[in-house]
Amino acid sequence: MGLRTIDSNGGYAQQYTFPINAFPGKMKLEIDNTILKPGADFIIDASSAPYHAAGLKLRVVDMGKINTPAQLKHSLKKLKHKKAWLLENTDTLCKKFKTRPEQIATLLTKGCYIIPTKNKLTWTVEGYQNRATVFYVKQDALPANPTKESLDIDADLLPATQNENLVATIPGEVKDTFIAFTGHYDHLGMMGGHSAIFPGASDNASGMSMLLYLASYFTKHPQHYSILFIAFSGEEAGLLGSEYYIHHQIVPVSKIKFLTNIDIVGDASDGITVVNATEYKQQFGLMQQINDQNHYLPIIKQRGKAHNSDHWHFTEAGVPSFFIYSNGGKGYYHDIYDKPAKLTLNHVAGVAQLLIDFVRELK
């Protein structure tokens, strides 16, 4: 597309490393001779340890009867690792303690545990490995009154996985002041070899597609200010790519006039939401005015600060920043169903035109 590099060595990549708990091989869970489907019937806790066993006796523990932290600590001490444990009513416990099942999982000792859930299976990624091997299993996928379990799980804690941010620019009339567009190109990969693939079409191939479209447009239509594009890795692991950039700035953040982070824009049937709108009212007013005049989107909703995507570290470093995500679609997120065919792309062209006009009008 003709984008330029900033790096004195002529490269687009900013390399760095971080730890990750990977599941590169076997991912088998069998309960009472029923083999469960990875991603559809269960997900593994992302911090789980490897475990290989057949015919483990499965015992049931009613977590809903626990009322105090002391009771929780005492109950968990009783769970021996040579058996498998089904932790019923963990959701009830979590409501009492105002926590999440993933937090309960960090308290478990070495062993195998099943946490039934009625909610959708939403996977994540972690940079550490706990002692326990924990599964979140759909309630309706569990056999009635299960008695035994077999599992074959490979997990590998990788202390320094190679990653890279990608940085490129389009010179404007003003060479040393930049309008930035960012987004993350990483997702969750695979849970066990090819057992369960998490495509990440909405999160965030859609955002990357938008960045590439904007790059192709602005190379043909240079603007008053220079344009900066950064594609981050490490977002799913904890906004690590954007954090690394802040500590190793290629284009100094002091030269960024405004930044727009794009994360999940595959269906704007119900418009978009702008994080930090309440922090940068003038810029949000401009965006709203552009949309009111041109009717690109059905609605633009405003939201305050949120630590939920790569804009965060820039905001904290003093860079005026928006994080834009679309409202619409079927809610596939961090699961095996987030595929390209599920995205409608409704009003996505309007999102692109809104951002182009925003750059033109930004003073």
C-alpha positions in Angstrom: 0.0 0.0 0.0 3.0 2.3 0.2 3.0 2.9 3.9 6.3 4.0 5.3 8.3 2.8 8.3 9.6 4.8 11.2 12.2 2.4 12.4 15.7 3.5 11.5 16.4 -0.1 10.5 13.6 0.0 7.9 11.3 -2.5 9.5 7.7 -2.4 10.4 7.9 -4.9 13.3 8.5 -4.0 17.0 9.5 -7.3 18.6 9.0 -8.3 22.2 8.2 -11.4 24.2 5.7 -12.5 26.9 4.8 -15.7 28.7 1.8 -17.8 27.6 0.1 -21.0 28.8 -0.5 -22.9 25.6 -2.5 -26.0 24.8 -0.6 -27.4 21.7 -1.7 -31.0 21.7 -4.2 -33.3 23.3 -7.5 -31.9 24.5 -9.8 -34.8 25.4 -12.4 -34.9 28.1 -14.6 -38.0 28.6 -17.3 -38.4 31.3 -19.1 -41.7 31.7 -18.1 -42.9 28.2 -19.4 -39.6 26.6 -16.6 -37.7 24.8 -17.3 -34.0 25.1 -16.6 -31.6 22.2 -13.9 -29.0 22.9 -15.2 -25.5 22.5 -18.8 -26.6 22.1 -19.4 -28.7 25.2 -16.5 -27.4 27.3 -13.5 -25.1 27.5 -10.5 -25.5 29.7 -9.4 -22.8 32.2 -6.6 -21.0 30.4 -4.2 -21.4 33.3 -4.7 -25.1 33.6 -1.9 -27.6 34.1 -1.5 -30.8 31.9 -3.3 -33.9 33.1 -3.5 -37.5 31.8 -5.7 -40.0 33.5 -8.3 -42.6 32.8 -11.3 -43.8 34.9 -11.0 -41.3 37.7 -13.8 -41.5 40.2 -15.9 -38.4 39.9 -17.1 -36.9 43.2 -19.6 -34.1 43.6 -19.1 -31.1 45.9 -21.9 -28.6 46.5 -20.2 -25.2 46.4 -23.5 -23.5 47.1 -23.4 -24.5 50.7 -20.2 -22.6 51.4 -20.9 -19.2 53.1 -17.5 -17.9 54.3 -13.9 -17.7 53.0 -12.9 -19.9 55.9 -15.4 -22.6 54.8 -14.2 -22.3 51.3 -10.5 -22.8 52.3 -11.4 -25.7 54.5 -13.5 -27.4 51.8 -10.9 -27.0 49.1 -8.3 -28.6 51.3 -10.4 -31.8 51.3 -10.2 -32.3 47.6 -7.6 -34.9 46.8 -5.9 -34.9 43.5 -6.3 -38.6 42.8 -10.0 -38.1 42.2 -11.9 -35.8 39.9 -14.3 -33.2 41.4 -17.5 -31.8 40.0 -18.0 -28.4 41.7 -21.8 -28.0 41.6 -23.4 -24.6 42.2 -20.2 -22.7 41.8 -22.3 -19.9 40.2 -24.2 -19.6 43.5 -20.9 -19.4 45.4 -19.6 -16.7 43.1 -22.7 -14.6 43.6 -22.2 -14.8 47.4 -18.5 -13.8 47.1 -19.0 -11.4 44.2 -16.4 -13.2 42.2 -16.0 -15.3 39.0 -15.4 -19.0 38.5 -12.0 -18.2 37.1 -11.0 -16.7 40.5 -12.2 -19.8 42.3 -10.1 -21.9 39.9 -6.9 -20.1 41.1 -7.6 -21.4 44.6 -7.7 -25.1 43.6 -4.9 -27.4 44.4 -3.4 -30.0 42.0 -6.1 -32.2 40.5 -8.9 -32.3 38.0 -12.1 -30.2 38.4 -15.3 -29.7 36.5 -17.3 -26.5 36.9 -20.8 -26.8 35.3 -22.1 -23.6 33.7 -25.4 -22.5 32.1 -23.7 -19.5 30.4 -22.0 -19.4 27.0 -18.4 -20.7 26.9 -16.1 -17.7 26.7 -12.4 -18.6 26.5 -9.4 -16.4 27.3 -5.6 -16.7 27.5 -3.2 -16.5 30.5 0.5 -16.1 31.0 0.9 -18.4 33.9 0.1 -22.0 34.8 -1.8 -23.1 38.0 -1.5 -26.4 39.7 -5.1 -27.4 38.9 -6.7 -28.6 35.6 -10.1 -27.0 35.4 -12.9 -27.4 32.9 -16.0 -25.3 32.4 -18.7 -27.6 31.0 -22.1 -26.8 29.6 -24.7 -28.1 32.1 -26.7 -29.8 29.3 -23.6 -31.6 28.0 -23.0 -33.4 31.3 -24.4 -36.9 31.7 -26.9 -37.4 34.5 -25.3 -38.4 37.8 -21.7 -38.8 36.4 -19.4 -41.2 38.1 -16.1 -41.3 36.3 -13.9 -39.2 34.1 -11.0 -39.6 31.7 -8.9 -36.8 30.4 -5.8 -36.3 28.2 -4.7 -32.7 28.3 -1.4 -31.2 27.1 -0.4 -27.8 28.4 2.9 -26.0 28.0 3.9 -22.8 29.8 6.0 -20.9 27.3 8.1 -18.3 29.2 9.0 -16.0 26.3 6.8 -16.3 23.1 8.0 -14.1 20.3 5.5 -11.3 19.4 5.5 -8.1 17.4 3.6 -4.9 17.0 3.4 -3.6 13.4 3.9 0.2 12.9 3.6 2.2 9.7 2.9 5.8 8.7 1.5 8.0 5.9 3.2 11.4 5.8 0.9 14.4 5.8 1.4 18.1 5.2 2.5 18.3 8.9 5.2 15.7 9.2 5.7 15.6 12.9 2.0 15.5 14.2 0.0 12.3 13.8 -3.5 11.0 13.8 -3.3 7.4 15.0 -5.4 4.3 14.2 -4.8 1.2 16.2 -6.2 -2.3 16.8 -5.1 -5.8 17.8 -4.5 -8.6 15.3 -4.0 -11.4 17.9 -6.7 -13.7 19.1 -6.9 -17.0 21.1 -5.7 -19.5 18.6 -6.5 -23.1 19.3 -7.4 -25.0 22.4 -5.6 -28.3 21.9 -4.0 -28.8 18.5 -6.9 -28.6 16.0 -9.5 -29.7 18.6 -11.1 -26.2 18.9 -10.2 -23.2 16.8 -11.2 -19.7 17.8 -11.3 -17.7 14.5 -11.7 -14.2 16.0 -13.5 -12.8 13.0 -15.3 -10.1 14.9 -12.6 -9.8 17.6 -10.5 -8.6 15.9 -10.2 -9.4 12.3 -12.9 -6.9 11.6 -10.9 -4.2 13.3 -7.8 -5.2 11.3 -9.8 -5.1 8.1 -10.9 -1.5 8.9 -7.3 -0.5 9.6 -6.2 -1.9 6.2 -9.1 -0.2 4.5 -8.2 3.2 6.1 -4.5 2.6 5.2 -5.5 2.0 1.5 -7.6 5.1 1.5 -5.2 7.5 3.1 -2.2 6.5 1.0 -4.3 7.7 -2.0 -5.6 10.7 -0.1 -2.9 12.2 2.1 -4.2 14.5 4.9 -3.1 17.6 6.7 -1.6 15.6 9.6 0.4 12.5 9.2 -1.4 9.2 9.8 0.0 6.5 12.1 -1.1 2.9 12.1 -0.2 0.4 14.8 -1.4 -3.2 14.8 -0.9 -4.7 18.3 -0.3 -8.3 19.4 -0.7 -9.4 23.0 -4.1 -7.7 23.5 -5.9 -10.9 24.6 -3.0 -11.6 27.0 -3.6 -8.3 28.9 -3.0 -5.3 26.5 0.6 -6.3 26.4 1.5 -5.0 23.0 0.2 -1.5 23.6 1.8 -1.5 27.0 5.1 -2.4 25.4 4.7 0.4 22.9 4.2 3.0 25.6 7.5 2.0 27.2 9.3 1.7 23.8 7.8 4.5 21.7 8.7 4.5 18.0 6.5 7.6 17.3 6.6 9.6 20.6 3.1 9.8 22.1 3.7 13.5 22.5 3.4 13.8 18.7 0.0 12.0 18.5 -2.7 14.5 18.3 -5.5 12.0 18.5 -5.8 8.2 18.6 -8.7 5.9 17.6 -8.6 2.3 18.6 -10.8 -0.1 16.6 -11.8 -3.4 18.2 -14.9 -5.3 17.0 -16.6 -3.6 14.1 -18.2 -6.5 12.2 -21.9 -5.4 12.6 -23.0 -1.9 13.3 -26.7 -2.5 13.0 -27.2 -0.6 16.2 -24.4 1.9 15.6 -21.2 2.2 17.5 -20.1 2.9 21.1 -17.3 5.4 21.8 -15.3 4.8 24.9 -13.7 8.0 26.3 -16.5 10.1 24.8 -17.1 11.7 28.1 -13.4 12.4 28.5 -13.0 14.2 25.1 -16.3 15.9 24.7 -15.2 18.3 21.9 -13.9 15.4 19.7 -17.0 13.3 20.4 -19.2 16.3 19.6 -17.4 16.6 16.2 -18.0 12.9 15.5 -21.6 13.2 16.5 -22.0 16.3 14.3 -20.5 14.5 11.3 -22.9 11.6 11.7 -25.9 13.9 12.2 -25.1 15.6 8.9 -24.5 12.5 6.9 -26.5 9.7 8.6 -23.7 7.2 8.4 -24.8 5.3 11.5 -28.1 4.8 13.2 -26.7 6.0 16.5 -23.4 6.8 18.2 -23.4 5.9 21.9 -21.0 7.5 24.4 -19.2 5.8 27.3 -16.6 6.9 29.8 -13.1 5.5 30.5 -12.7 1.8 30.3 -9.7 -0.5 30.7 -10.9 -2.8 27.9 -8.7 -2.4 24.8 -5.4 -1.0 23.5 -6.4 2.6 23.8 -6.1 2.4 27.6 -2.3 2.8 27.9 -2.3 5.7 25.5 -5.1 7.4 27.4 -3.2 7.0 30.7 -0.1 8.4 28.9 -2.0 11.6 28.1 -2.9 10.9 24.5 -6.5 11.9 23.6 -8.0 8.6 22.6 -11.2 6.9 21.5 -12.0 3.2 21.5 -14.7 2.4 19.0 -16.7 -0.8 18.8 -19.9 -1.7 17.0 -23.2 -2.7 18.4 -25.0 -5.5 16.7 -24.6 -9.1 15.7 -25.3 -12.4 17.5 -22.8 -11.9 20.4 -20.2 -14.5 19.3 -17.1 -13.5 21.3 -14.1 -15.5 22.4 -15.8 -18.7 21.2 -15.6 -21.1 18.3 -18.5 -19.5 16.5 -16.9 -16.1 15.8 -16.5 -16.8 12.1 -16.5 -14.4 9.1 -19.9 -15.8 7.8 -21.5 -14.7 11.0 -20.7 -11.0 10.4 -23.3 -8.9 8.6 -21.0 -5.9 8.0 -24.1 -3.7 8.4 -23.2 0.0 8.4 -19.5 -0.9 8.5 -18.9 1.2 5.4 -20.5 4.1 7.4 -18.1 3.5 10.2 -15.2 3.9 7.7 -16.6 7.1 6.2 -17.2 8.5 9.6 -13.6 8.0 10.6 -12.4 9.5 7.3 -14.5 12.6 7.8 -13.4 12.8 11.4 -9.7 12.9 10.3 -10.4 15.6 7.8 -12.3 17.8 10.3 -10.0 17.2 13.3 -8.3 20.5 14.2 
